[in-house]
Amino acid sequence: MNRKLIFAVLAIFALSLFSSTGFAKDLKIALVVKNLGNGFFEASNRGAQEAAKELGGVEVIYTGPTTPTAEGQIEIIRSLIAQKVDGIIISANDPDSLVTITKRAMQRGIPVMSYDSGINSQGRIVHLAPSDSKFIGYQQVELMGQAIDYKGEFAIVSASSQATNQNEWIGFMKEALEKDAKYKDMKLVAVTYGDDQTDKSYREAQALIRKYPELKGIEAPTSVGFPASGKAVIDEGKVGSIYVTGLGLPSEVAGYVKKDVVKNFALWNPVDLGYSSVYIMKSLINKEIAGKNGDVVKAGRMGDIPVREDGLMVMGSPFVFNAENIDEWSPVF
């Protein structure tokens, strides 16, 4: 037999053996979060790792900048493109600034999806929203109303001024206040930004308390700003006169519920959010879906998640936590 032919046959045999014996390389999926050290995203990473283990043949690379900036995420994505990862999942610090770099990733054959906080549609294939933005915004106003008996001034301590999800929720909060007569005696006096940093969020909440002597509530639609605002209320001696609500992790808010700083709050399960994202990304990598309206992903224990118009996917409704159920949920996440 011709020597070249022998080598060719051996090469084909080796490749076949490599694939059939389970030694094919794992899919590498990058989970790029807003910033490291954030309990919400650490919980979503637990879900992502759970999904990777269930699916098999998937490695999840958990990464993000130390501070929540678009520039930090851009540098990380540039590095991931060079590493030739198989897919990128990202919670965006800015909906517009990341589009150029994520488009470059997709041009190199790397599918990109956003979750939690979205990228504009030109820069990703699908976006997994934790819930419907209007529902979240309206629910947050209702929770604040319940906390302050639907009367008085309240303020918002949000994440960054560019955060897609928080800005949408705040827009719907304002809409709810204008549309529903139930809230006619409630007044939103300020929106401030803690940039998802504990110290800055604390200072913003503290400044609000000092600036508005009639303040009755602080709404924080961010898992970092929420407990920081609760601490500011305690330190400023306002327990029982100013209540905090928002979106937070039960494990981080339980203490404030017990101290009567928080009457109620809401959150979707970040573990489920990371879990669902990995199932969706594997479907994108394997071209089982194209991100078109009507596509459906079978997402393990989360069931079927359909794709809506503009590549939108929605996981579920936020759950409300209070003094009656906080002990049950605080050990979970």
JORA-V408494 format. One line per field, one symbol per residue. phi: phi as a letter, one per 20 degrees, with the letter a starting at -180 (. if undefined). Layout:
phi=???
This chain:
phi=.ggffgfffffffffffgffeneffffddededfafndgffffffgfffffgfffmmcdeeebrffcfcffffffffgfffffmfeacdbeeebfdfefgfffffffendfccdbmcedggfdbecceefafgfffgfffffffgffdllboebcddeeefefgfgffffgfffffffedfgdfedceeacccelldgfffffffffffffdfefdbcdcebfefffffffffffemdfndcddbqdbegfedgffffemeceaacaeefffffgffffffffffelfcdnegofcdedlfemeceeefmmeccerefeedbffcfffeffea
